[in-house]
Amino acid sequence: MSGTGLRIVLDQPEIPGNTGNIIRLAAVTGFELHIAGPTRFDFSDARLKRAGLDYHDLAVMTQHENLQAAYAAVQPERIFAFTGEGTTHHTKIDYRPGDTLLFGRESTGLDAHVKQDPRITALVRIPMLPGRRSLNLANSVSIAVYEAWRQRGFSGAV
């Protein structure tokens, strides 16, 4: 488990730049990052490397064949699935070590069967104005990570 004890799981990310930004986010916050495939890009993609800059070596990141393999490796205590269909705001959760923040693909979000999995603790929503489709994946992950980290007293930060 990471220094914060919190984890990010990306299910089938599609855009290398978003994933690179999330790698950088994981490195600077101490969150573990788990990427469940299949991905629609190669991890040697220049856009991914450019977005992550030199933070790849500082992030605790693991690639998994699929979401089930990620769950088996992480053995999550609680899973918060971030979706526009969520009924719990991200600020209403009392985040604790062992929690997993789950995010879906940029184009479609989390699959229905993932949201219905009994291991999901709650479907979580980041508030937005009505009539807007979605936030960028990297932005959504950042909002959720910083709220969880803030609640943990920015553990490990200077």
DSSP file (Angstrom, degrees, kcal/mol; ACC not computed):
  #  RESIDUE AA STRUCTURE BP1 BP2  ACC     N-H-->O    O-->H-N    N-H-->O    O-->H-N    TCO  KAPPA ALPHA  PHI   PSI    X-CA   Y-CA   Z-CA
    1    1 A M              0   0    0      0, 0.0     6,-0.1     0, 0.0    30,-0.0   0.000 360.0 360.0 360.0 148.4    0.0    0.0    0.0
    2    2 A S        -     0   0    0      4,-0.2    29,-0.1     1,-0.1     5,-0.0  -0.036 360.0 -93.3 -72.5 176.1    1.2    3.5   -0.8
    3    3 A G  S    S+     0   0    0     27,-0.4    28,-0.1     1,-0.2    27,-0.1   0.837 129.7  40.3 -59.8 -35.5    2.2    6.2    1.7
    4    4 A T  S    S-     0   0    0     26,-1.1    -1,-0.2     2,-0.2    27,-0.1   0.691 104.0-131.7 -85.3 -19.4   -1.3    7.6    1.7
    5    5 A G  S    S+     0   0    0     25,-0.4    93,-4.6     1,-0.3     2,-0.3   0.569  70.4 114.9  78.0   8.6   -2.9    4.2    1.8
    6    6 A L        -     0   0    0     24,-0.2    26,-2.0    91,-0.2     2,-0.3  -0.829  48.8-156.6-114.5 152.2   -5.2    5.3   -1.0
    7    7 A R  E     -ab  32 100A   0     92,-2.1    94,-2.9    -2,-0.3     2,-0.4  -0.935  12.0-150.5-132.3 150.5   -5.4    4.0   -4.6
    8    8 A I  E     -ab  33 101A   0     24,-2.6    26,-2.6    -2,-0.3     2,-0.5  -0.961  13.7-168.0-111.7 133.7   -6.6    5.1   -8.0
    9    9 A V  E     -ab  34 102A   0     92,-2.9    94,-2.5    -2,-0.4     2,-0.5  -0.990   3.5-162.6-122.4 124.3   -7.8    2.5  -10.4
   10   10 A L  E     -ab  35 103A   0     24,-2.7    26,-3.2    -2,-0.5     2,-0.8  -0.921  10.5-149.2-102.3 124.1   -8.3    3.5  -14.1
   11   11 A D  E    S-a   36   0A   0     92,-3.1    26,-0.2    -2,-0.5    98,-0.1  -0.848  71.3 -29.5 -98.4 108.8  -10.5    1.1  -16.0
   12   12 A Q  S    S-     0   0    0     24,-3.1    -1,-0.2    -2,-0.8    94,-0.2   0.898  76.5-159.8  57.2  52.3   -9.5    1.0  -19.7
   13   13 A P        -     0   0    0      0, 0.0    27,-1.3     0, 0.0    28,-0.2  -0.270   9.4-168.5 -60.8 150.8   -8.2    4.5  -20.2
   14   14 A E        +     0   0    0     25,-0.2    91,-0.1     1,-0.2    -2,-0.0   0.673  60.5  68.8-114.4 -25.7   -8.1    5.7  -23.8
   15   15 A I     >  -     0   0    0      1,-0.2     4,-2.0    26,-0.1     3,-0.4  -0.880  60.2-155.6-111.6 116.2   -6.2    8.9  -23.9
   16   16 A P  H  > S+     0   0    0      0, 0.0     4,-2.7     0, 0.0     5,-0.2   0.858  93.5  56.0 -57.6 -38.5   -2.4    8.8  -23.3
   17   17 A G  H  > S+     0   0    0      2,-0.2     4,-2.1     1,-0.2     5,-0.1   0.897 107.8  48.4 -62.8 -40.2   -2.2   12.4  -22.2
   18   18 A N  H  > S+     0   0    0     -3,-0.4     4,-2.1     2,-0.2    -1,-0.2   0.937 112.7  48.0 -63.1 -46.3   -4.8   11.9  -19.5
   19   19 A T  H  X S+     0   0    0     -4,-2.0     4,-2.3     1,-0.2    -2,-0.2   0.903 110.3  52.3 -63.6 -40.2   -3.1    8.8  -18.2
   20   20 A G  H  X S+     0   0    0     -4,-2.7     4,-2.0     1,-0.2    -1,-0.2   0.907 109.3  49.4 -60.4 -42.3    0.3   10.6  -18.2
   21   21 A N  H  X S+     0   0    0     -4,-2.1     4,-2.2     1,-0.2    -1,-0.2   0.871 110.8  50.2 -64.6 -36.1   -1.2   13.5  -16.2
   22   22 A I  H  X S+     0   0    0     -4,-2.1     4,-2.7     2,-0.2    -2,-0.2   0.851 106.6  54.9 -72.4 -34.0   -2.7   11.0  -13.7
   23   23 A I  H  X S+     0   0    0     -4,-2.3     4,-2.1     2,-0.2    -2,-0.2   0.934 110.0  47.2 -59.8 -45.2    0.7    9.2  -13.4
   24   24 A R  H  X S+     0   0    0     -4,-2.0     4,-2.1     2,-0.2    -2,-0.2   0.916 110.9  51.8 -62.5 -43.4    2.1   12.6  -12.5
   25   25 A L  H  X S+     0   0    0     -4,-2.2     4,-1.4     1,-0.2     6,-0.3   0.920 109.2  50.0 -58.6 -45.8   -0.7   13.2  -10.0
   26   26 A A  H  X>S+     0   0    0     -4,-2.7     4,-1.8     1,-0.2     5,-0.6   0.896 109.9  51.9 -60.9 -40.0   -0.1    9.8   -8.4
   27   27 A A  H  <5S+     0   0    0     -4,-2.1    -1,-0.2     1,-0.2    -2,-0.2   0.897 112.9  42.8 -64.6 -41.0    3.6   10.7   -8.0
   28   28 A V  H  <5S+     0   0    0     -4,-2.1    -1,-0.2     1,-0.2    -2,-0.2   0.643 121.6  39.1 -85.0 -12.8    3.1   14.0   -6.3
   29   29 A T  H  <5S-     0   0    0     -4,-1.4    -2,-0.2    -3,-0.2    -1,-0.2   0.595 102.4-121.4-109.1 -14.5    0.3   12.8   -4.0
   30   30 A G  T  <5 +     0   0    0     -4,-1.8   -26,-1.1     1,-0.3   -25,-0.4   0.602  61.2 143.9  83.1  11.3    1.6    9.4   -3.0
   31   31 A F      < -     0   0    0     -5,-0.6    29,-0.5    -6,-0.3    -1,-0.3  -0.619  52.8-119.4 -79.6 142.4   -1.5    7.5   -4.3
   32   32 A E  E     -a    7   0A   0    -26,-2.0   -24,-2.6    -2,-0.3     2,-0.5  -0.577  26.3-148.0 -73.3 145.7   -0.9    4.1   -5.9
   33   33 A L  E     -ac   8  61A   0     27,-3.0    29,-2.3    -2,-0.2     2,-0.5  -0.981  14.6-175.1-121.0 126.7   -2.1    4.0   -9.5
   34   34 A H  E     -ac   9  62A   0    -26,-2.6   -24,-2.7    -2,-0.5     2,-0.6  -0.985   7.9-160.5-121.2 127.0   -3.5    0.8  -11.0
   35   35 A I  E     -ac  10  63A   0     27,-2.8    29,-3.1    -2,-0.5     2,-0.5  -0.930   5.2-158.2-113.2 115.0   -4.3    0.8  -14.7
   36   36 A A  E     -ac  11  64A   0    -26,-3.2   -24,-3.1    -2,-0.6    29,-0.2  -0.801  32.8-101.3 -95.3 127.6   -6.7   -2.0  -15.8
   37   37 A G  S    S+     0   0    0     27,-2.4    30,-0.3    -2,-0.5     2,-0.1  -0.176  84.8  75.9 -84.8-179.4   -6.5   -2.9  -19.5
   38   38 A P        -     0   0    0      0, 0.0     2,-0.3     0, 0.0    -2,-0.1   0.469  61.9-173.8 -78.1 147.5   -7.1   -3.1  -22.2
   39   39 A T        -     0   0    0      2,-0.2   -25,-0.2    -2,-0.1    -2,-0.1  -0.671  28.3-132.3 -97.7 161.0   -5.8    0.4  -22.9
   40   40 A R  S    S+     0   0    0    -27,-1.3     2,-0.3    -2,-0.3   -26,-0.1   0.087  85.0  50.1-100.4  22.8   -6.1    2.0  -26.3
   41   41 A F  S    S-     0   0    0    -28,-0.2     2,-0.3   -26,-0.1    -2,-0.2  -0.962  83.4-107.3-151.5 165.7   -2.5    3.1  -26.4
   42   42 A D    >   -     0   0    0     -2,-0.3     3,-2.2     1,-0.1     6,-0.2  -0.768  26.9-127.1 -96.3 142.6    1.0    1.8  -25.8
   43   43 A F  T 3  S+     0   0    0     -2,-0.3    -1,-0.1     1,-0.3     0, 0.0   0.535 109.3  63.4 -71.4  -3.2    2.8    2.9  -22.6
   44   44 A S  T 3  S+     0   0    0      4,-0.1    -1,-0.3     5,-0.0     5,-0.0   0.395  74.7 133.9 -93.8   2.2    5.7    4.0  -24.8
   45   45 A D    <>  -     0   0    0     -3,-2.2     4,-2.1     1,-0.1     3,-0.3  -0.261  59.2-136.7 -55.3 131.7    3.4    6.6  -26.4
   46   46 A A  H  > S+     0   0    0      1,-0.2     4,-2.8     2,-0.2     5,-0.2   0.838 102.5  56.7 -61.7 -35.0    5.2   10.0  -26.6
   47   47 A R  H  > S+     0   0    0      2,-0.2     4,-2.2     1,-0.2    -1,-0.2   0.885 107.7  48.1 -65.8 -38.0    2.0   11.8  -25.4
   48   48 A L  H  > S+     0   0    0     -3,-0.3     4,-2.2    -6,-0.2    -2,-0.2   0.940 114.5  45.5 -66.2 -46.7    1.9    9.8  -22.3
   49   49 A K  H  X S+     0   0    0     -4,-2.1     4,-1.2     1,-0.2    -2,-0.2   0.895 112.4  51.0 -64.4 -40.2    5.5   10.3  -21.5
   50   50 A R  H  < S+     0   0    0     -4,-2.8    -1,-0.2     1,-0.2    -2,-0.2   0.920 112.0  46.8 -64.3 -43.1    5.3   14.1  -22.2
   51   51 A A  H  < S+     0   0    0     -4,-2.2    -1,-0.2     1,-0.2    -2,-0.2   0.877 117.9  41.9 -66.8 -37.1    2.3   14.5  -19.9
   52   52 A G  H >< S-     0   0    0     -4,-2.2     3,-2.5     1,-0.2    -1,-0.2   0.606  89.8-177.0 -84.0 -11.4    3.9   12.5  -17.1
   53   53 A L  G ><  -     0   0    0     -4,-1.2     3,-0.5     1,-0.3    -1,-0.2  -0.207  66.8 -24.3  47.6-130.3    7.3   14.2  -17.7
   54   54 A D  G 3  S+     0   0    0      1,-0.2     3,-0.3    -3,-0.1    -1,-0.3   0.110 116.9  94.7 -98.1  23.5    9.9   12.7  -15.5
   55   55 A Y  G X>  +     0   0    0     -3,-2.5     4,-1.2    -6,-0.2     3,-1.2   0.548  54.5  90.6 -91.7  -8.4    7.4   11.5  -12.9
   56   56 A H  T <4 S+     0   0    0     -3,-0.5     3,-0.5     1,-0.3    -1,-0.2   0.890  89.1  48.6 -55.6 -40.6    7.0    7.9  -14.1
   57   57 A D  T 34 S+     0   0    0     -3,-0.3    -1,-0.3     1,-0.2    -2,-0.1   0.682 110.9  51.6 -74.0 -17.0    9.8    6.7  -11.9
   58   58 A L  T <4 S+     0   0    0     -3,-1.2     2,-0.3    -4,-0.1    -1,-0.2   0.607  94.4  86.6 -93.9 -14.2    8.3    8.5   -8.9
   59   59 A A  S  < S-     0   0    0     -4,-1.2     2,-1.0    -3,-0.5   -32,-0.1  -0.638  75.2-133.3 -89.5 144.0    4.8    7.0   -9.2
   60   60 A V        +     0   0    0    -29,-0.5   -27,-3.0    -2,-0.3     2,-0.4  -0.838  47.6 163.3 -90.9  99.8    3.8    3.7   -7.8
   61   61 A M  E     -c   33   0A   0     -2,-1.0     2,-0.4   -29,-0.2   -27,-0.2  -0.964  22.0-176.0-129.6 137.3    2.0    2.3  -10.9
   62   62 A T  E     -c   34   0A   0    -29,-2.3   -27,-2.8    -2,-0.4     2,-0.4  -0.999  15.0-146.1-132.9 134.2    0.9   -1.1  -11.9
   63   63 A Q  E     -c   35   0A   0     -2,-0.4     2,-0.3   -29,-0.2   -27,-0.2  -0.799  17.9-167.8 -96.2 141.1   -0.6   -2.3  -15.1
   64   64 A H  E     -c   36   0A   0    -29,-3.1   -27,-2.4    -2,-0.4     3,-0.1  -0.939  30.6-123.6-129.0 150.7   -3.2   -5.1  -15.0
   65   65 A E  S    S-     0   0    0     -2,-0.3     2,-0.3   -29,-0.2    -1,-0.1   0.874  89.4 -20.0 -59.5 -39.4   -4.7   -7.2  -17.8
   66   66 A N  S  > S-     0   0    0    -30,-0.1     4,-1.8     1,-0.1   -29,-0.1  -0.911  77.9 -82.7-158.3-179.6   -8.2   -6.2  -16.8
   67   67 A L  H  > S+     0   0    0    -30,-0.3     4,-2.7    -2,-0.3     5,-0.2   0.869 123.1  55.5 -65.8 -37.3  -10.3   -4.8  -13.9
   68   68 A Q  H  > S+     0   0    0      1,-0.2     4,-2.3     2,-0.2    -1,-0.2   0.900 107.8  49.6 -62.8 -39.5  -10.6   -8.2  -12.2
   69   69 A A  H  > S+     0   0    0      2,-0.2     4,-1.9     1,-0.2    -1,-0.2   0.878 110.2  51.3 -65.8 -37.3   -6.8   -8.6  -12.2
   70   70 A A  H  X S+     0   0    0     -4,-1.8     4,-2.8     2,-0.2     5,-0.3   0.933 110.1  48.6 -64.4 -45.8   -6.5   -5.1  -10.7
   71   71 A Y  H  X S+     0   0    0     -4,-2.7     4,-3.1     1,-0.2    -2,-0.2   0.909 109.8  52.6 -59.8 -42.2   -9.0   -6.0   -7.9
   72   72 A A  H  < S+     0   0    0     -4,-2.3    -1,-0.2     1,-0.2    -2,-0.2   0.886 114.7  42.0 -62.0 -38.8   -7.1   -9.3   -7.2
   73   73 A A  H  < S+     0   0    0     -4,-1.9    -2,-0.2     1,-0.1    -1,-0.2   0.892 122.0  38.6 -74.7 -40.3   -3.9   -7.3   -6.8
   74   74 A V  H  < S-     0   0    0     -4,-2.8    -2,-0.2    -5,-0.2    -3,-0.2   0.849  82.1-158.6 -80.0 -36.0   -5.3   -4.4   -4.8
   75   75 A Q     <  -     0   0    0     -4,-3.1    -3,-0.1    -5,-0.3    -4,-0.1   0.972  25.0-146.6  49.2  62.2   -7.8   -6.4   -2.7
   76   76 A P        -     0   0    0      0, 0.0     3,-0.2     0, 0.0    23,-0.1  -0.254  23.0-159.5 -65.6 140.6   -9.8   -3.2   -2.1
   77   77 A E  S    S+     0   0    0     21,-1.4     2,-0.4     1,-0.4    22,-0.2   0.900  84.9   7.2 -79.4 -46.9  -11.5   -2.7    1.2
   78   78 A R  E     -d   99   0A   0     20,-0.7    22,-2.2     2,-0.0     2,-0.5  -0.997  68.7-156.6-136.4 141.0  -13.9   -0.1   -0.2
   79   79 A I  E     -de 100 120A   0     40,-0.6    42,-2.6    -2,-0.4    43,-1.2  -0.976   1.5-164.0-121.3 122.2  -14.3    0.9   -3.9
   80   80 A F  E     -de 101 122A   0     20,-3.0    22,-2.9    -2,-0.5     2,-0.7  -0.921  11.2-154.9-106.3 112.3  -15.8    4.3   -4.8
   81   81 A A  E     -de 102 123A   0     41,-2.2    43,-3.3    -2,-0.7     2,-0.5  -0.781   8.4-144.5 -92.6 115.8  -16.9    4.3   -8.4
   82   82 A F  E     + e   0 124A   0     20,-2.9    22,-0.5    -2,-0.7     2,-0.3  -0.703  38.2 143.1 -86.2 122.9  -16.9    7.8   -9.9
   83   83 A T    >   -     0   0    0     41,-3.0     3,-2.0    -2,-0.5    43,-0.1  -0.991  62.3-116.5-157.1 151.1  -19.7    8.3  -12.4
   84   84 A G  T 3  S+     0   0    0     -2,-0.3    41,-0.1     1,-0.3    -2,-0.0   0.668 116.5  61.0 -64.0 -15.5  -22.2   10.9  -13.5
   85   85 A E  T 3  S+     0   0    0     39,-0.1    -1,-0.3     2,-0.0    40,-0.1   0.396  80.2 126.5 -90.0   1.7  -24.9    8.5  -12.2
   86   86 A G    <   -     0   0    0     -3,-2.0    38,-0.2    38,-0.4    -4,-0.1  -0.205  45.6-164.1 -63.0 151.6  -23.5    8.7   -8.7
   87   87 A T  S    S+     0   0    0     36,-1.4     2,-0.5     1,-0.1    37,-0.2   0.500  71.0  71.4-111.3 -10.9  -25.8    9.7   -5.8
   88   88 A T  E    S-f  124   0A   0     35,-1.7    37,-3.0     2,-0.0     2,-0.1  -0.929  80.8-128.7-109.6 126.8  -23.1   10.5   -3.3
   89   89 A H  E >   -f  125   0A   0     -2,-0.5     3,-1.9    35,-0.2     4,-0.2  -0.445  22.0-119.4 -70.9 147.9  -21.0   13.7   -3.7
   90   90 A H  G >  S+     0   0    0     35,-1.8     3,-0.6     1,-0.3    -1,-0.1   0.729 112.8  56.7 -61.3 -22.9  -17.2   13.1   -3.5
   91   91 A T  G 3  S+     0   0    0      1,-0.2    -1,-0.3     3,-0.1    35,-0.1   0.547  95.0  66.6 -85.7  -7.7  -17.0   15.4   -0.5
   92   92 A K  G <  S+     0   0    0     -3,-1.9     2,-0.4     2,-0.1    -1,-0.2   0.388  81.6  94.3 -94.3   2.7  -19.5   13.4    1.5
   93   93 A I  S <  S-     0   0    0     -3,-0.6     2,-1.1    -4,-0.2    31,-0.0  -0.782  70.9-139.6 -97.1 138.2  -17.2   10.4    1.8
   94   94 A D        -     0   0    0     -2,-0.4     2,-0.1    57,-0.0    -3,-0.1  -0.795  30.5-152.0 -92.7  92.1  -15.0    9.8    4.8
   95   95 A Y        +     0   0    0     -2,-1.1   -89,-0.0    52,-0.1     3,-0.0  -0.359  20.4 174.6 -69.9 143.6  -11.9    8.5    2.9
   96   96 A R    >   -     0   0    0    -91,-0.1     3,-2.0    -2,-0.1    56,-0.1  -0.963  40.7 -71.0-145.2 162.0   -9.6    6.2    4.8
   97   97 A P  T 3  S+     0   0    0      0, 0.0   -91,-0.2     0, 0.0   -92,-0.2  -0.217 117.7  36.2 -53.6 141.5   -6.5    4.1    4.1
   98   98 A G  T 3  S+     0   0    0    -93,-4.6   -21,-1.4     1,-0.4   -20,-0.7   0.226  85.9 133.9  96.9 -13.2   -7.3    1.1    1.9
   99   99 A D  E <   - d   0  78A   0     -3,-2.0   -92,-2.1   -94,-0.2     2,-0.4  -0.407  43.1-150.7 -72.5 147.7   -9.9    3.0   -0.2
  100  100 A T  E     -bd   7  79A   0    -22,-2.2   -20,-3.0   -94,-0.2     2,-0.6  -0.981   2.7-153.0-121.0 129.1   -9.9    2.7   -4.0
  101  101 A L  E     -bd   8  80A   0    -94,-2.9   -92,-2.9    -2,-0.4     2,-0.4  -0.914  19.2-159.6-102.2 116.2  -11.1    5.5   -6.3
  102  102 A L  E     +bd   9  81A   0    -22,-2.9   -20,-2.9    -2,-0.6     2,-0.3  -0.835  12.4 179.1-107.3 131.5  -12.3    3.9   -9.5
  103  103 A F  E     -b   10   0A   0    -94,-2.5   -92,-3.1    -2,-0.4   -20,-0.1  -0.964  12.9-145.0-131.0 146.6  -12.7    5.8  -12.8
  104  104 A G        -     0   0    0    -22,-0.5     6,-0.3    -2,-0.3   -92,-0.1  -0.209  39.4 -54.0 -99.5-169.6  -13.8    4.6  -16.3
  105  105 A R  B  >  -G  109   0B   0      4,-1.4     4,-1.9   -92,-0.1    -1,-0.2  -0.208  44.5-120.4 -65.7 154.6  -12.9    5.4  -19.9
  106  106 A E  T  4 S+     0   0    0    -94,-0.2    -1,-0.1     1,-0.2    -2,-0.1   0.882 109.1  45.3 -62.0 -40.0  -13.0    8.9  -21.2
  107  107 A S  T  4 S+     0   0    0      1,-0.1    -1,-0.2     2,-0.1    -2,-0.0   0.852 134.4   5.4 -78.5 -35.2  -15.6    8.1  -23.9
  108  108 A T  T  4 S-     0   0    0      1,-0.3    -2,-0.2     3,-0.0    -1,-0.1   0.473  86.3-140.7-131.0  -5.1  -18.1    6.0  -21.9
  109  109 A G  B  <  -G  105   0B   0     -4,-1.9    -4,-1.4   -98,-0.1    -1,-0.3  -0.424  62.6  -8.6  73.6-152.8  -17.2    6.0  -18.2
  110  110 A L  S    S-     0   0    0     -6,-0.3    -6,-0.1   -28,-0.2     5,-0.0  -0.579  77.6-110.5 -81.7 140.5  -17.6    2.8  -16.3
  111  111 A D    >>  -     0   0    0     -2,-0.3     4,-1.9     1,-0.1     3,-0.6  -0.321  28.1-113.8 -64.7 152.7  -19.5   -0.1  -17.8
  112  112 A A  H 3> S+     0   0    0      1,-0.2     4,-1.6     2,-0.2     5,-0.1   0.889 116.5  53.5 -56.8 -43.2  -22.9   -0.9  -16.3
  113  113 A H  H 34 S+     0   0    0      1,-0.2     4,-0.4     2,-0.2    -1,-0.2   0.818 106.8  53.1 -66.2 -28.0  -21.7   -4.3  -14.9
  114  114 A V  H X4 S+     0   0    0     -3,-0.6     3,-0.9     1,-0.2    -1,-0.2   0.923 109.4  47.7 -69.6 -44.0  -18.8   -2.5  -13.2
  115  115 A K  H 3< S+     0   0    0     -4,-1.9    -2,-0.2     1,-0.2    -1,-0.2   0.780 113.1  49.5 -67.4 -26.1  -21.2   -0.1  -11.5
  116  116 A Q  T 3< S+     0   0    0     -4,-1.6    -1,-0.2    -5,-0.2    -2,-0.2   0.488  80.0 122.5 -91.4  -3.9  -23.5   -3.0  -10.4
  117  117 A D    X   -     0   0    0     -3,-0.9     3,-2.1    -4,-0.4    -3,-0.0  -0.369  67.3-132.2 -59.8 131.4  -20.6   -5.1   -9.0
  118  118 A P  T 3  S+     0   0    0      0, 0.0    -1,-0.2     0, 0.0    -4,-0.0   0.670 102.8  69.2 -63.2 -14.9  -21.4   -5.8   -5.3
  119  119 A R  T 3  S+     0   0    0    -41,-0.1   -40,-0.6     2,-0.0     2,-0.4   0.655  74.8 103.7 -76.2 -13.5  -17.9   -4.8   -4.3
  120  120 A I  E <   -e   79   0A   0     -3,-2.1   -40,-0.2     1,-0.2     3,-0.1  -0.563  55.2-165.9 -72.3 123.1  -18.7   -1.2   -5.2
  121  121 A T  E     -     0   0A   0    -42,-2.6     2,-0.3    -2,-0.4   -41,-0.2   0.901  66.9 -14.2 -75.7 -43.2  -19.2    0.7   -1.9
  122  122 A A  E     -e   80   0A   0    -43,-1.2   -41,-2.2   -34,-0.0     2,-0.6  -0.987  57.4-120.4-158.9 149.7  -20.9    3.8   -3.5
  123  123 A L  E     -e   81   0A   0     -2,-0.3   -35,-1.7   -43,-0.2   -36,-1.4  -0.876  42.3-155.5 -91.3 122.9  -21.4    5.4   -6.9
  124  124 A V  E     -ef  82  88A   0    -43,-3.3   -41,-3.0    -2,-0.6   -38,-0.4  -0.806  11.0-161.3-113.2 142.2  -19.8    8.9   -6.5
  125  125 A R  E     - f   0  89A   0    -37,-3.0   -35,-1.8    -2,-0.4   -41,-0.1  -0.946  14.1-147.1-122.8 139.4  -20.5   12.1   -8.3
  126  126 A I        -     0   0    0     -2,-0.4     9,-0.1   -37,-0.2   -37,-0.1  -0.941  40.7-113.9 -98.5 119.7  -18.4   15.2   -8.7
  127  127 A P        +     0   0    0      0, 0.0     2,-0.3     0, 0.0   -43,-0.0  -0.196  44.8 165.5 -59.8 143.3  -21.0   18.1   -8.8
  128  128 A M        -     0   0    0      4,-0.1     3,-0.1     7,-0.0     7,-0.0  -0.939  43.6 -82.6-145.6 165.9  -21.3   20.1  -12.1
  129  129 A L    >   -     0   0    0     -2,-0.3     3,-1.1     1,-0.1     0, 0.0  -0.418  59.4 -93.5 -67.2 149.2  -23.8   22.5  -13.6
  130  130 A P  T 3  S+     0   0    0      0, 0.0    -1,-0.1     0, 0.0     3,-0.1  -0.259 106.8  32.5 -64.0 152.7  -26.8   20.8  -15.3
  131  131 A G  T 3  S+     0   0    0      1,-0.3     2,-0.4    -3,-0.1    -2,-0.1   0.464  87.2 119.0  82.9   1.1  -26.6   20.1  -19.0
  132  132 A R    <   -     0   0    0     -3,-1.1    -1,-0.3     1,-0.1     3,-0.1  -0.839  56.0-147.3-100.5 139.5  -22.9   19.5  -19.0
  133  133 A R        -     0   0    0     -2,-0.4     2,-0.3     1,-0.2    -1,-0.1   0.959  57.7 -45.8 -73.2 -53.1  -21.8   16.0  -20.2
  134  134 A S        -     0   0    0    -50,-0.0     2,-0.2     6,-0.0    -1,-0.2  -0.992  46.0-101.9-170.0 167.3  -18.7   15.4  -18.1
  135  135 A L        -     0   0    0     -2,-0.3     2,-0.1    -3,-0.1    -7,-0.0  -0.641  53.2 -88.0 -93.1 159.7  -15.3   16.5  -16.8
  136  136 A N     >  -     0   0    0     -2,-0.2     4,-2.7     1,-0.1     5,-0.2  -0.429  38.9-120.8 -62.2 143.6  -12.0   15.5  -18.3
  137  137 A L  H  > S+     0   0    0      1,-0.2     4,-2.7     2,-0.2     5,-0.2   0.925 111.8  48.9 -57.1 -49.5  -10.8   12.2  -16.8
  138  138 A A  H  > S+     0   0    0      1,-0.2     4,-2.1     2,-0.2    -1,-0.2   0.881 112.6  49.2 -61.2 -37.2   -7.5   13.7  -15.4
  139  139 A N  H  > S+     0   0    0      2,-0.2     4,-2.5     1,-0.2    -1,-0.2   0.919 111.0  49.7 -66.5 -42.9   -9.4   16.6  -13.9
  140  140 A S  H  X S+     0   0    0     -4,-2.7     4,-2.3     1,-0.2     5,-0.2   0.929 111.4  48.0 -61.6 -45.8  -12.0   14.3  -12.3
  141  141 A V  H  X S+     0   0    0     -4,-2.7     4,-2.9     1,-0.2     5,-0.2   0.912 111.4  51.8 -61.7 -41.5   -9.2   12.1  -10.8
  142  142 A S  H  X S+     0   0    0     -4,-2.1     4,-2.5    -5,-0.2     5,-0.2   0.920 109.0  49.4 -61.4 -44.8   -7.4   15.3   -9.5
  143  143 A I  H  X S+     0   0    0     -4,-2.5     4,-1.6     1,-0.2    -1,-0.2   0.939 115.8  42.9 -59.8 -47.9  -10.5   16.6   -7.8
  144  144 A A  H  X S+     0   0    0     -4,-2.3     4,-2.5     2,-0.2     5,-0.2   0.918 114.1  50.2 -66.7 -44.5  -11.2   13.3   -6.1
  145  145 A V  H  X S+     0   0    0     -4,-2.9     4,-3.0     1,-0.2     5,-0.2   0.922 110.8  48.4 -62.0 -45.9   -7.6   12.6   -5.1
  146  146 A Y  H  X S+     0   0    0     -4,-2.5     4,-2.2    -5,-0.2    -1,-0.2   0.839 111.2  50.4 -69.3 -30.5   -7.1   16.1   -3.6
  147  147 A E  H  X S+     0   0    0     -4,-1.6     4,-2.2    -5,-0.2    -1,-0.2   0.942 114.0  44.6 -67.6 -46.2  -10.3   15.8   -1.6
  148  148 A A  H  X S+     0   0    0     -4,-2.5     4,-1.2     1,-0.2    -2,-0.2   0.920 116.0  47.0 -62.6 -42.9   -9.4   12.4   -0.2
  149  149 A W  H  <>S+     0   0    0     -4,-3.0     5,-2.8    -5,-0.2     6,-0.5   0.890 109.3  54.2 -67.1 -39.4   -5.8   13.6    0.5
  150  150 A R  H ><5S+     0   0    0     -4,-2.2     3,-2.0     1,-0.2    -1,-0.2   0.925 106.7  51.9 -59.2 -44.9   -7.1   16.8    2.2
  151  151 A Q  H 3<5S+     0   0    0     -4,-2.2    -1,-0.2     1,-0.3    -2,-0.2   0.802 105.9  54.8 -62.1 -28.2   -9.2   14.7    4.5
  152  152 A R  T 3<5S-     0   0    0     -4,-1.2     3,-0.4    -3,-0.2    -1,-0.3   0.240 124.4-104.9 -89.2  12.7   -6.1   12.6    5.4
  153  153 A G  T < 5 -     0   0    0     -3,-2.0    -3,-0.2     1,-0.2     4,-0.2   0.764  61.8 -73.0  73.6  25.6   -4.3   15.8    6.4
  154  154 A F    > < -     0   0    0     -5,-2.8     3,-2.6     1,-0.2    -1,-0.2   0.920  69.3-145.4  50.7  47.7   -2.2   15.8    3.2
  155  155 A S  T 3  S+     0   0    0     -6,-0.5    -1,-0.2    -3,-0.4     3,-0.1  -0.146  74.2   9.0 -47.0 125.6   -0.2   13.0    4.7
  156  156 A G  T 3  S+     0   0    0      1,-0.3    -1,-0.3    -3,-0.2    -2,-0.1   0.302  97.3 131.2  86.6  -8.0    3.4   13.1    3.7
  157  157 A A    <         0   0    0     -3,-2.6    -1,-0.3    -4,-0.2  -128,-0.0  -0.358 360.0 360.0 -78.4 156.9    3.2   16.6    2.1
  158  158 A V              0   0    0     -3,-0.1    -1,-0.1    -2,-0.1    -3,-0.0   0.372 360.0 360.0-106.3 360.0    5.6   19.4    2.9
